Amino acid sequence: MEYNLPDIDSLEIIHYPNPILAQEAKEITEVNEEIVRLADKMVELMVESDGVGLAAPQVGVSLRLIVISPTGTREDAEVLVNPVLTNLIGNCEGEEGCLSVPGIRAKVRRAESCTVTAQDLEGNSFTVDAIDLPAIILQHETDHLDGILFIDRLTTFSKMACRRGIKQLEKEYEE
């Protein structure tokens, strides 16, 4: 299976309001060398940018692939192909930011725990229960696969507080 990906070495993190960030990503039907290289580049970009998660749409690739590392290190990075969340339990509210929405941080309500089922880079399925920060990261990154940004989940009051920063990103994108 060929995915016709852009040049992987030249990938970079794209910013809101790039339209790809609002699209639902396509399922990966086969894990091949292209996907492995893409995942490796995503881990590299996430770590270089001091992030804890990155979804393929954030690098301009509309595929259901995320990388996470709750410690922000390459050693703890995990790759999840076609992740699906279930068992979203409890509520917590915490401040979030996003590598695709630079300079904006706000409180977001998420489930406290969740279960994720995905494939690894060998194509093997696995299921993991996550709680606290890993659960929040998984929810944030899988939102990207559905075209949802954390700013889409803000309360009206929080959106108003972030309005100036959001308008600035929109202006920069138009330039």
ABEGO torsion letter per residue (X at the ends): XBAGBBBAAABBBBBOABAAAABBBBBBABBBAAAAAAAAAAAAAAAAAGBABBBAAAAGBBBBBBBBBAAGBAAABBBBBGBBBBGBBEBBBBBBBBAABBGBBBBBBBBABBBBBBBBAAGBBBBBBBBEAAAAAAAAAAAAAAGBBAAAABBAAAAAAAAAAAAAAAAAAAX
